[in-house]
Amino acid sequence: MSRKLVVILDFGSQYTQLIARRIREAHVYCEILPCNAPLATIRAKAPAAVVLSGGPSSVYDTGAPTLDPAVLELGVPILGICYGMQILAHVGGGRVERSDHREYGPATMKVERAEGIFAHFEAGESLDVWMSHGDRIVEMPKGFVPIGRTDNSPLCAAANAEKKIFALQFHPEVAHTPRGREILDAFLFDVAGLSPDWTAISFVEESVAAVRAKVGTEHAILGLSGGVDSSVAAVLCSRALEDRLTCIFIDNGLLRLHEAEQVVAMFEGRFHLKLVHVDASERFLTGLRGVTDPEKKRKTIGRIFIEVFEEEAKKIEGASFLVQGTLYPDVIESVSFKGPSAVIKSHHNVGGLPERMNLKLCEPLRELFKDEVRAVGEALGMPRDVLYRHPFPGPGLAVRCLGEITKERLDILRRADAIFIEEIRNANLYEVIWQAFCVLLPVRTVGVMGDDRTYDEVLALRAVNSTDGMTADWSRIPHEVLARASSRIINEVRGINRVVYDISSKPPATIEWE
């Protein structure tokens, strides 16, 4: 796809993805590369501008990330943020010192020159900004002039107007810098001269053409789960390939109430996709018999899924491409300057299938963040209830049915979960909450129903608010909503006599219980 883009060089900041999101929100396309990416790789992207992210290091630390000085000679506008400013100064001949007064948190910056990235401000105007640094700039390289200062940082912002290189000691991308978006917009549009043409509609048009060009006259297959990512990928690719795309939907017996029927009705009936529906529920439940360890559950489900998918895919004549709903955060994680994060639990996907089946890979969503995937789905005419469904784990209810998995316990969990979600929807909370679900515990408690003594299982309700699932806080659902859900579940679902609400945040807990 030919489009102007911004390259963000990642020096290990916790905010690097946030910089990318802010630029994308301005409808400008950007990509993140590790700060040690070869110059040839950066040049091959033909960036219209470059942003240098922050990072946790001091430029004087042993092994601290550095910047190839040739990047400064690319002839494109450059914005250095926090560590990005310090490394700009360090490699360009300026001077950085360890500060005797570190700045972490809010500060007030005074605009000294209303030009470049501050062109829409007034000279002398004060801005609230967010600092996070231990070093400070003592001297910028030749050609730079100060354009903003704080009491602790006389060189809080600097510019080389001739080379269109700007540097900020604070973070404009965070919410704690209220007017940071105006600064970033000035860099993108006034300094770099970019256009806000990165939209969901333009992405659909470009992606349809790209998928057609990549797959050509060959056939592709896609593992459809009914989740947002695979659903949008399926509808997008079907627009490009029509009947040369076959979707394989495997019912593993671990889905929510009526979910299999809903997926078939949606994609076969409404979107007219070529869909193979495989009911493999007995096979999965047999494989999970007696398994209680969470990691073993995941691995068992993943193994059986690959076996079933491979068997079905081999029946599709001429299939040579596998479509996957890989998203940009997965791509970033694999090339991050910090390296992949520690694995907390194994993930369930189609793993090594492309190599195993000698298939070529097609990943039409690999440039997108989750919210952008939803925007693309809307541009494709997909219904809101599909696009804004709460996340659902690949192993399904297996990791929400603690202890041994049986069809009977799954049916209990399914009915209870449907009631909880119905009550959340009735209270207009579904799209306020990031994820809500039930967990069936292998714990029995004594209860009384009528004149009878019961000894049934405990159900936990879980609801969290989050932006990306990396951290999460428990949702403060009104007590009356919880009360209605609890009362209905105990009265309508035989086998549960006690309902509890999980008020743990992540960390230290995880969102799912297993």
RODO-2510 file (C-alpha; in nm, 4 decimals, decimal comma):
residues 514
     n   res          X          Y          Z
     1     m     0,0000     0,0000     0,0000
     2     s     0,1419     0,3409    -0,0925
     3     r     0,0723     0,6002     0,1736
     4     k     0,2685     0,8603     0,3661
     5     l     0,3622     0,7400     0,7096
     6     v     0,5359     0,8378     1,0295
     7     v     0,8014     0,6065     1,1744
     8     i     0,8246     0,5891     1,5549
     9     l     1,1602     0,4635     1,6813
    10     d     1,0992     0,2813     2,0106
    11     f     1,3566     0,3388     2,2864
    12     g     1,1639     0,1224     2,5338
    13     s     0,9037     0,3677     2,6636
    14     q     0,5859     0,2428     2,8273
    15     y     0,4137     0,5132     2,6195
    16     t     0,5384     0,4166     2,2721
    17     q     0,2118     0,2514     2,1706
    18     l     0,0275     0,5532     2,3055
    19     i     0,2260     0,7808     2,0710
    20     a     0,1185     0,5570     1,7830
    21     r    -0,2439     0,5684     1,8929
    22     r    -0,2404     0,9485     1,9149
    23     i    -0,0964     0,9773     1,5645
    24     r    -0,3491     0,7262     1,4274
    25     e    -0,6294     0,9171     1,6019
    26     a    -0,5219     1,2167     1,3927
    27     h    -0,5863     0,9934     1,0863
    28     v    -0,2182     0,9690     1,0001
    29     y    -0,0656     0,6256     0,9462
    30     c     0,2390     0,5341     1,1552
    31     e     0,4512     0,2310     1,2340
    32     i     0,6739     0,1467     1,5298
    33     l     1,0274     0,0206     1,4721
    34     p     1,2869    -0,0672     1,7378
    35     c     1,5391     0,2132     1,7890
    36     n     1,8183    -0,0154     1,6643
    37     a     1,6449    -0,0855     1,3323
    38     p     1,8977    -0,0658     1,0463
    39     l     1,9034     0,2637     0,8607
    40     a     1,8170     0,0759     0,5405
    41     t     1,4985    -0,0534     0,7042
    42     i     1,3970     0,2964     0,8090
    43     r     1,4731     0,4367     0,4647
    44     a     1,2747     0,1583     0,2969
    45     k     0,9661     0,2831     0,4809
    46     a     1,0167     0,6244     0,3126
    47     p     0,8868     0,8038     0,6236
    48     a     0,7392     1,1502     0,5934
    49     a     0,8423     1,2148     0,9539
    50     v     1,0178     1,0369     1,2420
    51     v     0,9325     1,0369     1,6139
    52     l     1,1864     0,9301     1,8765
    53     s     1,0051     0,7801     2,1760
    54     g     1,0925     0,8111     2,5412
    55     g     1,2585     0,5334     2,7362
    56     p     1,3643     0,4302     3,0881
    57     s     1,7417     0,4617     3,0335
    58     s     1,9950     0,7350     3,0896
    59     v     2,2079     0,8103     2,7853
    60     y     2,5065     0,7281     3,0103
    61     d     2,3874     0,3839     3,1170
    62     t     2,5916     0,0871     3,0022
    63     g     2,4132    -0,0571     2,7006
    64     a     2,1732     0,2384     2,6780
    65     p     1,9907     0,2520     2,3431
    66     t     2,1384     0,4991     2,1003
    67     l     2,0478     0,6636     1,7719
    68     d     2,2234     0,6315     1,4381
    69     p     2,3215     0,9956     1,3629
    70     a     2,2351     0,9273     0,9974
    71     v     1,8656     0,9303     1,1001
    72     l     1,9066     1,3038     1,1588
    73     e     2,0158     1,3410     0,7970
    74     l     1,7114     1,1758     0,6407
    75     g     1,5807     1,5190     0,5518
    76     v     1,2394     1,4650     0,7167
    77     p     1,0860     1,6344     1,0237
    78     i     1,1858     1,4720     1,3530
    79     l     1,0253     1,4947     1,6968
    80     g     1,2165     1,3695     2,0010
    81     i     1,0173     1,2984     2,3178
    82     c     1,1808     1,2747     2,6642
    83     y     1,4642     1,0202     2,6159
    84     g     1,4219     1,0917     2,2446
    85     m     1,5193     1,4523     2,3155
    86     q     1,8128     1,3476     2,5304
    87     i     1,9508     1,1081     2,2695
    88     l     1,9036     1,3787     2,0045
    89     a     2,1188     1,6103     2,2133
    90     h     2,3704     1,3401     2,3012
    91     v     2,4463     1,2153     1,9478
    92     g     2,4191     1,5623     1,7929
    93     g     2,6945     1,7221     2,0003
    94     g     2,4885     1,8708     2,2835
    95     r     2,5273     1,7972     2,6530
    96     v     2,3100     1,5878     2,8855
    97     e     2,3631     1,5674     3,2612
    98     r     2,2192     1,3622     3,5416
    99     s     1,9788     1,5953     3,7181
   100     d     2,0029     1,6613     4,0912
   101     h     1,6264     1,7211     4,0818
   102     r     1,4457     1,4511     3,8872
   103     e     1,1061     1,5363     3,7388
   104     y     0,8282     1,2775     3,7530
   105     g     0,4731     1,4015     3,7256
   106     p     0,3037     1,7340     3,6548
   107     a     0,4952     2,0489     3,5662
   108     t     0,4204     2,3866     3,4126
   109     m     0,5987     2,4876     3,0916
   110     k     0,6184     2,8397     2,9584
   111     v     0,6122     2,8785     2,5782
   112     e     0,9098     3,0935     2,4782
   113     r     0,8628     3,0882     2,1012
   114     a     0,5233     3,0430     1,9363
   115     e     0,6543     2,8619     1,6290
   116     g     0,6755     2,5155     1,4798
   117     i     0,5070     2,2706     1,7159
   118     f     0,3991     2,5665     1,9335
   119     a     0,2650     2,7717     1,6429
   120     h    -0,0897     2,7578     1,7788
   121     f     0,0076     2,8898     2,1221
   122     e     0,0988     3,2361     2,2459
   123     a     0,4506     3,3326     2,3509
   124     g     0,4535     3,3457     2,7313
   125     e     0,1579     3,1053     2,7605
   126     s     0,1786     2,8411     3,0351
   127     l     0,0961     2,4757     2,9652
   128     d     0,0415     2,1850     3,2030
   129     v     0,2755     1,9024     3,0989
   130     w     0,3763     1,5584     3,2250
   131     m     0,7413     1,4873     3,3004
   132     s     0,9173     1,1544     3,3479
   133     h     1,2955     1,1923     3,3405
   134     g     1,6068     1,1789     3,5566
   135     d     1,8544     1,3466     3,3190
   136     r     1,8310     1,7001     3,1888
   137     i     1,9564     1,8818     2,8816
   138     v     2,2309     2,1359     2,9557
   139     e     2,3105     2,2237     2,5961
   140     m     2,1393     2,1374     2,2683
   141     p     2,3406     2,0794     1,9478
   142     k     2,4326     2,3675     1,7210
   143     g     2,1333     2,5121     1,5354
   144     f     1,8811     2,4490     1,8151
   145     v     1,7066     2,7230     2,0102
   146     p     1,4949     2,6881     2,3261
   147     i     1,1211     2,7243     2,2640
   148     g     0,9848     2,6189     2,6055
   149     r     1,1080     2,6043     2,9660
   150     t     1,0115     2,4941     3,3157
   151     d     1,1680     2,6067     3,6414
   152     n     1,3771     2,2895     3,6503
   153     s     1,4379     2,2493     3,2742
   154     p     1,5465     2,5660     3,0906
   155     l     1,5601     2,3470     2,7784
   156     c     1,2217     2,1797     2,8209
   157     a     1,1531     2,2214     2,4478
   158     a     1,3915     2,3042     2,1650
   159     a     1,3811     2,3408     1,7877
   160     n     1,6050     2,3450     1,4844
   161     a     1,3595     2,5170     1,2508
   162     e     1,5873     2,4866     0,9477
   163     k     1,6073     2,1073     0,9732
   164     k     1,2523     2,0752     1,1126
   165     i     1,3797     1,8898     1,4196
   166     f     1,1891     1,9455     1,7428
   167     a     1,2444     1,8061     2,0910
   168     l     1,0324     1,7892     2,4069
   169     q     1,1408     1,6914     2,7557
   170     f     0,7773     1,6135     2,8472
   171     h     0,5250     1,3628     2,7109
   172     p     0,2638     1,5215     2,4804
   173     e     0,0970     1,1847     2,4167
   174     v    -0,0377     1,1291     2,7705
   175     a    -0,3693     1,2583     2,9028
   176     h    -0,1811     1,4454     3,1771
   177     t    -0,0554     1,6866     2,9103
   178     p    -0,4028     1,8271     2,8291
   179     r    -0,2970     2,0154     2,5141
   180     g    -0,0515     1,7539     2,3948
   181     r    -0,2731     1,6589     2,1018
   182     e    -0,2444     2,0154     1,9668
   183     i     0,1350     1,9860     1,9815
   184     l     0,1361     1,6520     1,7998
   185     d    -0,1112     1,7808     1,5407
   186     a     0,1103     2,0839     1,4756
   187     f     0,4055     1,8503     1,4160
   188     l     0,2077     1,6243     1,1826
   189     f     0,0196     1,8843     0,9802
   190     d     0,2032     2,2178     1,0093
   191     v     0,5622     2,0937     1,0242
   192     a     0,5466     1,7664     0,8285
   193     g     0,2651     1,8733     0,5949
   194     l     0,0782     1,5434     0,6266
   195     s    -0,2895     1,4931     0,5455
   196     p    -0,5482     1,3244     0,7734
   197     d    -0,6298     1,0526     0,5203
   198     w    -0,5790     0,7376     0,7311
   199     t    -0,9448     0,6334     0,7734
   200     a    -1,1379     0,3104     0,8076
   201     i    -1,2873     0,3546     0,4602
   202     s    -0,9474     0,4145     0,3002
   203     f    -0,8107     0,1102     0,4842
   204     v    -1,0910    -0,1106     0,3519
   205     e    -1,0310     0,0046    -0,0052
   206     e    -0,6543    -0,0447     0,0187
   207     s    -0,6813    -0,3782     0,2015
   208     v    -0,9305    -0,5298    -0,0425
   209     a    -0,6923    -0,4444    -0,3275
   210     a    -0,3915    -0,5757    -0,1316
   211     v    -0,5601    -0,9089    -0,0458
   212     r    -0,6644    -0,9581    -0,4084
   213     a    -0,3098    -0,8859    -0,5237
   214     k    -0,1541    -1,1183    -0,2643
   215     v    -0,3872    -1,4165    -0,3025
   216     g    -0,4356    -1,3744    -0,6763
   217     t    -0,6440    -1,6567    -0,8217
   218     e    -0,5685    -1,8943    -0,5344
   219     h    -0,7952    -1,9940    -0,2444
   220     a    -0,7741    -1,8975     0,1236
   221     i    -0,9092    -2,0451     0,4454
   222     l    -0,9839    -1,8720     0,7745
   223     g    -1,0502    -2,0038     1,1232
   224     l    -1,3649    -1,8156     1,2276
   225     s    -1,4282    -1,7910     1,6005
   226     g    -1,7020    -1,5287     1,6001
   227     g    -1,4753    -1,2860     1,7860
   228     v    -1,4109    -0,9332     1,6589
   229     d    -1,0749    -0,9954     1,4920
   230     s    -1,1568    -1,3100     1,2959
   231     s    -1,5029    -1,1753     1,2069
   232     v    -1,3724    -0,8501     1,0589
   233     a    -1,0925    -1,0354     0,8783
   234     a    -1,3509    -1,2756     0,7321
   235     v    -1,5849    -1,0046     0,6020
   236     l    -1,2954    -0,7970     0,4673
   237     c    -1,1364    -1,0917     0,2852
   238     s    -1,4704    -1,2144     0,1523
   239     r    -1,5134    -0,8750    -0,0130
   240     a    -1,1775    -0,9271    -0,1827
   241     l    -1,1948    -1,2998    -0,2627
   242     e    -1,5705    -1,3788    -0,2656
   243     d    -1,6122    -1,7596    -0,3002
   244     r    -1,2349    -1,8152    -0,2947
   245     l    -1,2443    -1,7711     0,0842
   246     t    -1,3689    -2,0585     0,3003
   247     c    -1,4260    -1,9973     0,6707
   248     i    -1,3980    -2,2893     0,9111
   249     f    -1,5984    -2,2498     1,2306
   250     i    -1,5254    -2,5165     1,4908
   251     d    -1,7777    -2,5609     1,7720
   252     n    -1,5638    -2,6941     2,0544
   253     g    -1,8526    -2,7298     2,2988
   254     l    -1,7015    -2,4508     2,5087
   255     l    -1,8977    -2,1613     2,3603
   256     r    -2,1589    -1,9404     2,5238
   257     l    -2,5338    -2,0055     2,5113
   258     h    -2,6608    -2,0329     2,1490
   259     e    -2,3306    -1,8929     2,0221
   260     a    -2,2744    -2,1528     1,7492
   261     e    -2,6183    -2,0917     1,5999
   262     q    -2,5636    -1,7141     1,6121
   263     v    -2,2268    -1,7353     1,4324
   264     v    -2,3703    -1,9530     1,1544
   265     a    -2,6759    -1,7283     1,1122
   266     m    -2,4616    -1,4154     1,1021
   267     f    -2,1879    -1,5169     0,8610
   268     e    -2,3658    -1,7695     0,6437
   269     g    -2,7082    -1,6069     0,6454
   270     r    -2,6330    -1,2348     0,6614
   271     f    -2,2881    -1,2015     0,5038
   272     h    -2,3189    -1,5053     0,2744
   273     l    -1,9701    -1,6342     0,3512
   274     k    -1,8716    -1,9808     0,2436
   275     l    -1,8761    -2,1412     0,5876
   276     v    -1,7855    -2,4891     0,7075
   277     h    -1,9441    -2,5512     1,0476
   278     v    -1,7846    -2,8365     1,2409
   279     d    -1,9457    -2,9639     1,5607
   280     a    -1,6461    -3,1152     1,7396
   281     s    -1,7826    -3,0650     2,0897
   282     e    -1,7748    -3,4340     2,1850
   283     r    -1,4141    -3,4627     2,0696
   284     f    -1,3040    -3,1678     2,2828
   285     l    -1,4993    -3,2778     2,5894
   286     t    -1,3540    -3,6286     2,5607
   287     g    -1,0020    -3,4849     2,5409
   288     l    -1,0666    -3,2657     2,8461
   289     r    -1,2124    -3,5450     3,0594
   290     g    -1,0362    -3,5464     3,3968
   291     v    -0,8183    -3,2439     3,3125
   292     t    -0,8168    -2,9786     3,5865
   293     d    -0,4833    -2,7995     3,5418
   294     p    -0,5431    -2,4658     3,3593
   295     e    -0,2345    -2,4855     3,1401
   296     k    -0,3079    -2,8452     3,0443
   297     k    -0,6626    -2,7389     2,9525
   298     r    -0,5285    -2,4720     2,7180
   299     k    -0,2752    -2,7039     2,5563
   300     t    -0,5295    -2,9817     2,5122
   301     i    -0,7777    -2,7450     2,3481
   302     g    -0,5073    -2,5976     2,1261
   303     r    -0,3895    -2,9428     2,0150
   304     i    -0,7379    -3,0674     1,9319
   305     f    -0,8259    -2,7430     1,7558
   306     i    -0,5233    -2,7747     1,5274
   307     e    -0,6067    -3,1408     1,4566
   308     v    -0,9681    -3,0614     1,3639
   309     f    -0,8786    -2,7512     1,1657
   310     e    -0,6126    -2,9377     0,9705
   311     e    -0,8529    -3,2218     0,8900
   312     e    -1,1179    -2,9808     0,7610
   313     a    -0,8710    -2,7606     0,5730
   314     k    -0,7386    -3,0593     0,3788
   315     k    -1,0884    -3,1154     0,2415
   316     i    -1,0844    -2,7707     0,0788
   317     e    -0,9388    -2,8133    -0,2663
   318     g    -0,6752    -2,5631    -0,3735
   319     a    -0,6400    -2,3812    -0,0403
   320     s    -0,2960    -2,2181    -0,0324
   321     f    -0,3408    -1,9187     0,2034
   322     l    -0,4336    -1,9023     0,5704
   323     v    -0,5998    -1,5788     0,6842
   324     q    -0,5263    -1,4772     1,0435
   325     g    -0,6598    -1,1857     1,2483
   326     t    -0,3189    -1,0754     1,3771
   327     l    -0,3317    -0,7205     1,5176
   328     y    -0,0651    -0,4510     1,5425
   329     p     0,0055    -0,4931     1,9177
   330     d     0,1116    -0,8540     1,8398
   331     v     0,3447    -0,7261     1,5679
   332     i     0,4901    -0,4581     1,7978
   333     e     0,5477    -0,7103     2,0761
   334     s     0,7497    -0,9313     1,8440
   335     v     0,9830    -0,6476     1,7358
   336     s     0,9822    -0,4391     2,0540
   337     f     1,3146    -0,2935     2,1680
   338     k     1,2460    -0,4538     2,5069
   339     g     1,1688    -0,7922     2,3522
   340     p     0,8634    -1,0136     2,4013
   341     s     0,7022    -1,0083     2,7453
   342     a     0,7140    -1,3042     2,9795
   343     v     0,4480    -1,5615     2,9012
   344     i     0,1879    -1,5740     3,1798
   345     k    -0,0208    -1,8397     3,0072
   346     s    -0,0165    -2,0063     2,6686
   347     h    -0,2432    -1,8602     2,4012
   348     h    -0,4847    -2,0541     2,1859
   349     n    -0,4599    -1,9792     1,8158
   350     v    -0,3718    -2,1571     1,4956
   351     g    -0,0056    -2,1473     1,5946
   352     g     0,2250    -2,3243     1,3525
   353     l    -0,0456    -2,4225     1,1061
   354     p     0,0940    -2,2197     0,8108
   355     e     0,4245    -2,4127     0,8199
   356     r     0,2639    -2,7419     0,9158
   357     m     0,0202    -2,7285     0,6237
   358     n     0,2502    -2,5483     0,3819
   359     l     0,0185    -2,2479     0,3701
   360     k     0,1080    -1,8875     0,2929
   361     l    -0,0042    -1,6335     0,5485
   362     c    -0,2463    -1,3446     0,4881
   363     e    -0,2883    -1,1006     0,7792
   364     p    -0,5094    -0,8135     0,6601
   365     l    -0,5442    -0,6534     1,0071
   366     r    -0,1796    -0,6597     1,1156
   367     e    -0,1547    -0,2794     1,0854
   368     l    -0,4479    -0,2105     1,3191
   369     f    -0,5152    -0,1560     1,6866
   370     k    -0,8349    -0,3073     1,8313
   371     d    -1,0386     0,0121     1,8120
   372     e    -0,9332     0,0527     1,4483
   373     v    -1,0510    -0,3027     1,3751
   374     r    -1,3929    -0,2074     1,5077
   375     a    -1,3954     0,1077     1,2914
   376     v    -1,3117    -0,1057     0,9865
   377     g    -1,5936    -0,3450     1,0795
   378     e    -1,8348    -0,0508     1,0916
   379     a    -1,7126     0,0622     0,7483
   380     l    -1,7874    -0,2917     0,6256
   381     g    -2,1443    -0,2669     0,7558
   382     m    -2,1017    -0,5164     1,0397
   383     p    -2,3491    -0,4956     1,3313
   384     r    -2,2476    -0,3271     1,6542
   385     d    -2,3284    -0,6293     1,8707
   386     v    -2,0574    -0,8269     1,6873
   387     l    -1,7979    -0,5497     1,6865
   388     y    -1,8393    -0,4494     2,0504
   389     r    -1,8708    -0,7935     2,2046
   390     h    -1,6693    -0,8413     2,5173
   391     p    -1,3411    -1,0321     2,4728
   392     f    -1,3788    -1,4091     2,4941
   393     p    -1,0813    -1,6392     2,5597
   394     g    -0,9710    -1,8832     2,2899
   395     p    -1,0210    -2,1844     2,5216
   396     g    -1,3732    -2,0569     2,5855
   397     l    -1,5618    -2,1658     2,8949
   398     a    -1,2947    -2,4240     2,9775
   399     v    -1,1023    -2,1554     3,1682
   400     r    -1,4194    -2,0271     3,3347
   401     c    -1,5342    -2,3713     3,4488
   402     l    -1,2779    -2,4334     3,7219
   403     g    -1,1917    -2,7906     3,8061
   404     e    -1,3151    -3,0787     3,5912
   405     i    -1,5100    -2,9928     3,2778
   406     t    -1,8312    -3,1786     3,2074
   407     k    -2,1198    -3,1009     2,9760
   408     e    -2,3483    -3,0615     3,2765
   409     r    -2,1238    -2,8031     3,4464
   410     l    -2,0773    -2,6174     3,1150
   411     d    -2,4538    -2,5988     3,0660
   412     i    -2,4948    -2,4551     3,4166
   413     l    -2,2261    -2,1947     3,3443
   414     r    -2,3758    -2,1085     3,0049
   415     r    -2,7200    -2,0366     3,1479
   416     a    -2,5826    -1,8329     3,4382
   417     d    -2,3542    -1,6307     3,2094
   418     a    -2,6441    -1,5494     2,9758
   419     i    -2,8482    -1,4152     3,2692
   420     f    -2,5604    -1,1988     3,3976
   421     i    -2,4994    -1,0462     3,0529
   422     e    -2,8733    -0,9914     3,0037
   423     e    -2,8964    -0,7971     3,3299
   424     i    -2,5911    -0,5889     3,2365
   425     r    -2,7486    -0,5072     2,8998
   426     n    -3,0810    -0,4212     3,0671
   427     a    -2,8936    -0,1713     3,2845
   428     n    -2,7225    -0,0196     2,9753
   429     l    -2,3826    -0,1163     3,1160
   430     y    -2,2624    -0,3618     2,8507
   431     e    -2,0575    -0,1125     2,6488
   432     v    -1,9442     0,0686     2,9642
   433     i    -1,7843    -0,2501     3,0973
   434     w    -1,4819    -0,3844     2,9080
   435     q    -1,5445    -0,7500     2,9942
   436     a    -1,8008    -0,9342     3,2052
   437     f    -1,8534    -1,3054     3,2603
   438     c    -1,9237    -1,5826     3,5106
   439     v    -1,6902    -1,8392     3,6636
   440     l    -1,8169    -2,1712     3,7984
   441     l    -1,6165    -2,2766     4,1044
   442     p    -1,5452    -2,6350     4,2123
   443     v    -1,6726    -2,5413     4,5576
   444     r    -1,9983    -2,6605     4,7110
   445     t    -2,1801    -2,4728     4,9832
   446     v    -2,4877    -2,5406     5,1935
   447     g    -2,8016    -2,3492     5,1045
   448     v    -3,1728    -2,3471     5,1735
   449     m    -3,4355    -2,3307     4,9003
   450     g    -3,7897    -2,3521     5,0312
   451     d    -3,7815    -2,6154     5,3013
   452     d    -3,5028    -2,8111     5,1350
   453     r    -3,1340    -2,8131     5,2141
   454     t    -2,9106    -2,7740     4,9077
   455     y    -2,5449    -2,8482     4,8557
   456     d    -2,4595    -2,6844     4,5235
   457     e    -2,1807    -2,4989     4,3496
   458     v    -2,0648    -2,1370     4,3822
   459     l    -2,0712    -1,8950     4,0906
   460     a    -1,8435    -1,5900     4,0728
   461     l    -1,9390    -1,2831     3,8708
   462     r    -1,6484    -1,0943     3,7126
   463     a    -1,6589    -0,7523     3,5413
   464     v    -1,3631    -0,5258     3,4684
   465     n    -1,2816    -0,1959     3,3037
   466     s    -0,9702    -0,1755     3,0883
   467     t    -0,8367    -0,0314     2,7644
   468     d    -0,6136    -0,3130     2,6419
   469     g    -0,6368    -0,5947     2,8967
   470     m    -0,2820    -0,5343     3,0209
   471     t    -0,4184    -0,3779     3,3390
   472     a    -0,7771    -0,3787     3,4632
   473     d    -0,9877    -0,2520     3,7508
   474     w    -1,3022    -0,4231     3,8763
   475     s    -1,6252    -0,2581     3,7657
   476     r    -1,8410    -0,0829     4,0244
   477     i    -2,1684    -0,2351     3,9086
   478     p    -2,4678    -0,0940     4,1014
   479     h    -2,5735    -0,3228     4,3837
   480     e    -2,9273    -0,3516     4,2518
   481     v    -2,7975    -0,4918     3,9210
   482     l    -2,5837    -0,7477     4,1030
   483     a    -2,8796    -0,8349     4,3240
   484     r    -3,1080    -0,8995     4,0256
   485     a    -2,8424    -1,1114     3,8528
   486     s    -2,7777    -1,3129     4,1692
   487     s    -3,1458    -1,3697     4,2400
   488     r    -3,2231    -1,4801     3,8858
   489     i    -2,9228    -1,7124     3,8626
   490     i    -2,9998    -1,8893     4,1914
   491     n    -3,3694    -1,9228     4,1061
   492     e    -3,3396    -2,0105     3,7372
   493     v    -3,0206    -2,2197     3,7174
   494     r    -3,0376    -2,5510     3,9011
   495     g    -2,6994    -2,6402     4,0540
   496     i    -2,5982    -2,2966     4,1904
   497     n    -2,6969    -2,1777     4,5370
   498     r    -2,4452    -1,8988     4,6024
   499     v    -2,3228    -1,6046     4,3900
   500     v    -2,0180    -1,3905     4,4726
   501     y    -1,8647    -1,0851     4,3020
   502     d    -1,4915    -1,0664     4,2237
   503     i    -1,3435    -0,7293     4,3276
   504     s    -0,9813    -0,8057     4,2332
   505     s    -0,7883    -0,5821     3,9933
   506     k    -0,5159    -0,6779     3,7464
   507     p    -0,2468    -0,6858     3,8729
   508     p    -0,2212    -0,8697     4,1064
   509     a    -0,5046    -1,0896     3,9752
   510     t    -0,5553    -1,1771     3,6094
   511     i    -0,8829    -1,1006     3,4320
   512     e    -0,9692    -1,4657     3,3668
   513     w    -0,9493    -1,6967     3,6653
   514     e    -0,7413    -1,9542     3,4769
***
